[in-house]
Amino acid sequence: MLLPQMDDSEFEDFRKLIHESVGISLSLQKKQLLMTRLYRRMYQLGINSYGEYWAHVLNDETGSEMVLLLNAVSTNKTDFFRESDHFTFLKNEVYPHLQKQQTIRIWSCACSSGEEAYTIAMTLLNAFGGVLGGRDAKILATDISTRMLDQAELGRYPVNQLQLIPEVLRNRYCKILPETNGEMFQVSSQLKALIRFRRLNLIQEYPLRTQFDCILCRNVMIYFDRGDQEKLIERLSGYIKPGGYLFVGHSESLIGLQNSLKYVQSSIYQRI
């Protein structure tokens, strides 16, 4: 694919817009990546220059093109049981305490196509023996990308991802779809009933009125500069119940960032 050229001033316009909108910080080394991702959308519109696309975004009073631009530039890498020691910690340290509660709230901050949220649901149900016993349990799963959220709501995944899920959970909560010639599987309605998928921008004010037992905000801070990292952690901390936990990605740390959370182990922090 032969891309049109983007000059440095055009890159700076898009870089600033993206940073101000969602906090993603792009260095000049990411210019080629940005060009490729934007051009996919430009091709759909029949637009052949980045300047023309810039004008198209600014002139769209509905804001829908800005959403599609952010869909294009956001990174959506995820898997079932990604960074699996987090789910071991949930099983051993968190879920036993939640069994004493009637209300359970967990937030998957950057759920992408849903695998993280469904993994939380599987492991939570499994810890309770498959029955929540009348408890009010909900998992909020949010992302900036409407495209990813649509996929997450559907709950259908390539069958090769089943190997990432322990057999007992695979057999209980996943069903291979014969109409796809065995190439896709569907997560169960029991999992879907626990989860609410919503679009949310992590650098804007959150329309939330609850606190959470756990927040998983994994592999998000790596795309933010230090200032936005500190703002994010400060904001998330206010939504964690006392004694609750924040999980970040294995490549992330709160070391050097102003925060009020207690270090528990690598990539896991607690609000005291």
C-alpha positions in Angstrom: 0.0 0.0 0.0 1.5 3.3 -1.1 0.7 6.0 1.4 0.3 9.7 0.7 2.9 11.8 2.3 2.4 13.5 5.7 4.5 16.5 6.5 5.7 17.2 10.0 3.2 20.0 10.6 0.4 17.7 9.7 1.8 15.0 12.0 2.0 17.6 14.8 -1.7 18.6 14.2 -2.9 15.0 14.5 -0.5 14.3 17.4 -1.8 17.2 19.4 -5.4 16.4 18.6 -5.0 12.8 19.7 -3.1 13.7 22.8 -5.6 16.3 23.9 -8.5 13.9 23.1 -7.4 10.6 24.7 -4.0 11.2 26.2 -2.1 9.0 23.7 1.4 10.5 23.3 2.9 9.9 19.9 6.6 10.6 19.2 7.8 11.5 15.7 9.0 7.9 15.5 5.3 6.9 15.4 4.6 9.0 12.3 4.6 6.0 9.9 2.3 4.0 12.2 -0.1 7.0 12.4 0.0 7.4 8.6 -0.9 3.8 8.0 -3.7 3.7 10.5 -5.3 7.0 9.3 -5.0 6.0 5.7 -7.2 2.9 6.3 -10.0 5.3 7.2 -9.1 7.8 4.5 -9.4 5.0 1.9 -12.9 4.3 3.0 -13.8 7.9 2.5 -12.0 8.3 -0.8 -9.7 10.9 0.7 -6.2 11.0 -0.7 -4.4 13.6 1.5 -3.9 13.9 5.3 -4.6 17.6 5.0 -8.0 16.9 3.4 -8.7 14.3 6.1 -7.8 16.8 8.8 -10.3 19.3 7.4 -12.9 16.5 7.2 -12.4 15.7 10.9 -12.6 19.4 12.0 -15.7 20.1 9.9 -17.7 17.1 11.2 -20.0 18.8 13.7 -21.5 15.5 14.8 -18.1 14.3 16.3 -18.6 10.9 14.8 -15.5 11.2 12.6 -13.4 11.9 15.6 -14.6 8.7 17.2 -13.7 6.8 14.1 -10.2 8.5 14.0 -9.7 7.4 17.6 -10.9 3.9 16.7 -8.2 3.8 14.0 -5.3 5.0 16.2 -6.0 3.0 19.4 -4.0 -0.1 20.1 -6.2 -3.2 20.9 -3.8 -6.0 21.9 -5.4 -8.4 24.4 -6.0 -12.1 25.2 -7.9 -14.3 27.5 -5.9 -14.7 30.8 -3.3 -12.2 29.6 -0.8 -11.6 32.4 -2.3 -14.6 34.2 -0.7 -14.0 37.6 -3.2 -11.2 38.1 -6.0 -13.7 37.9 -4.2 -16.0 40.3 -4.1 -13.0 42.7 -7.8 -12.4 42.2 -8.5 -16.1 42.9 -6.3 -16.4 46.0 -6.5 -12.9 47.6 -9.5 -11.0 46.3 -12.4 -13.3 45.6 -12.4 -14.9 49.1 -13.0 -11.5 50.6 -15.7 -10.7 48.0 -17.6 -13.9 49.0 -18.4 -12.0 52.3 -20.1 -9.1 50.3 -23.5 -8.8 48.8 -22.4 -6.2 46.3 -19.4 -6.7 44.0 -18.1 -4.2 41.5 -15.1 -4.7 39.2 -13.9 -2.3 36.4 -12.0 -3.3 33.3 -10.8 0.1 32.2 -9.5 -0.7 28.7 -11.3 -3.8 27.8 -10.6 -3.8 24.1 -12.5 -6.6 22.4 -13.7 -8.0 25.7 -11.3 -10.9 26.6 -10.2 -9.3 29.9 -13.8 -8.7 31.1 -14.9 -12.2 30.1 -11.8 -13.7 31.9 -12.8 -11.7 35.1 -16.4 -13.1 34.8 -15.2 -16.7 34.3 -12.9 -16.6 37.3 -15.3 -14.8 39.5 -18.1 -17.3 38.8 -15.7 -20.2 39.2 -14.6 -18.9 42.6 -18.2 -18.8 43.7 -18.9 -22.3 42.4 -20.7 -21.1 39.4 -23.5 -19.5 41.5 -23.4 -15.9 42.9 -26.2 -16.7 45.4 -28.2 -13.6 44.9 -25.3 -11.2 45.1 -25.4 -8.0 43.2 -22.3 -8.5 41.0 -21.4 -6.3 38.0 -18.3 -5.9 35.8 -18.0 -2.6 34.0 -15.9 -2.9 30.9 -15.0 0.3 29.1 -12.9 1.3 26.1 -12.4 4.3 23.8 -12.9 2.3 20.6 -16.5 1.7 19.5 -15.3 -0.9 17.1 -13.7 -2.9 19.9 -16.8 -2.5 22.1 -19.1 -3.8 19.3 -16.9 -6.9 19.1 -16.8 -7.3 22.9 -20.6 -7.2 23.1 -20.9 -9.9 20.5 -18.6 -12.2 22.5 -17.4 -14.3 19.6 -13.8 -15.2 19.1 -11.5 -17.4 16.9 -11.5 -21.0 18.2 -7.7 -20.9 18.5 -8.1 -18.6 21.5 -9.8 -21.5 23.5 -6.3 -22.9 24.2 -5.7 -19.8 26.4 -8.6 -20.7 28.7 -8.3 -23.5 31.3 -10.3 -26.6 30.3 -12.8 -26.5 33.1 -13.8 -22.9 32.3 -13.7 -23.6 28.6 -16.1 -26.4 28.9 -18.4 -24.4 31.2 -18.5 -21.0 29.6 -17.6 -21.4 25.9 -19.4 -23.0 23.0 -18.0 -23.7 19.5 -20.4 -22.3 16.8 -21.1 -25.0 14.2 -22.4 -22.4 11.8 -18.9 -21.0 11.6 -17.5 -24.4 10.6 -16.0 -24.7 14.0 -13.8 -21.5 13.5 -15.5 -19.4 16.2 -16.8 -19.8 19.7 -19.3 -17.9 21.8 -19.0 -17.0 25.4 -22.0 -18.0 27.5 -25.0 -15.7 28.3 -24.1 -16.2 32.0 -20.9 -14.3 31.5 -22.6 -11.6 29.4 -25.2 -11.0 32.1 -22.4 -9.9 34.5 -20.8 -7.3 32.2 -21.8 -3.9 31.0 -19.8 -2.6 28.0 -19.5 1.2 27.7 -17.5 3.8 25.8 -15.4 5.9 28.2 -12.4 8.3 27.8 -10.0 7.8 30.6 -8.6 11.3 30.5 -12.0 13.0 30.8 -14.3 13.1 33.9 -16.0 9.8 34.5 -19.8 9.6 34.6 -19.6 7.0 37.5 -21.2 7.1 40.9 -19.8 3.9 42.4 -16.5 2.6 43.9 -15.0 -0.7 42.8 -13.5 -3.6 44.6 -10.9 -3.9 41.8 -9.9 -1.8 38.8 -7.9 -3.3 36.0 -6.2 -0.6 34.0 -3.5 -2.6 32.3 -1.2 -1.5 29.5 -2.8 1.9 29.2 -0.2 4.1 31.0 2.5 3.1 28.5 0.8 5.3 25.9 0.6 8.4 28.2 3.2 10.9 29.2 4.1 11.3 32.9 1.6 14.1 33.6 -1.3 12.2 32.2 -0.2 9.0 34.0 -0.3 10.8 37.3 -3.7 12.3 36.6 -5.0 8.9 35.6 -3.8 7.2 38.7 -5.2 9.9 40.9 -8.6 9.8 39.3 -8.8 6.0 39.4 -7.7 5.9 43.0 -10.8 7.8 44.0 -13.0 5.0 42.5 -11.3 2.2 44.4 -13.0 1.1 47.7 -10.7 1.2 50.8 -8.9 -2.1 50.7 -9.6 -2.5 47.0 -7.0 -3.0 44.3 -5.6 -1.5 41.2 -3.9 -3.7 38.6 -1.6 -2.2 35.9 0.3 -3.9 33.1 3.4 -5.9 33.8 5.5 -3.3 31.9 4.0 -0.5 34.0 4.8 0.8 37.4 3.7 3.6 39.8 7.3 4.1 40.8 8.2 7.8 40.4 4.5 8.8 40.1 2.7 10.7 42.8 0.1 8.4 44.2 -1.6 7.3 47.4 -1.7 3.6 46.8 0.2 0.9 48.6 2.5 -1.4 46.6 1.4 -5.0 47.0 3.5 -6.8 44.4 4.7 -6.1 40.9 1.8 -4.3 39.0 -0.7 -4.6 41.9 -1.5 -1.8 44.3 -4.0 -1.3 47.1 -6.0 1.6 48.4 -5.5 1.7 52.2 
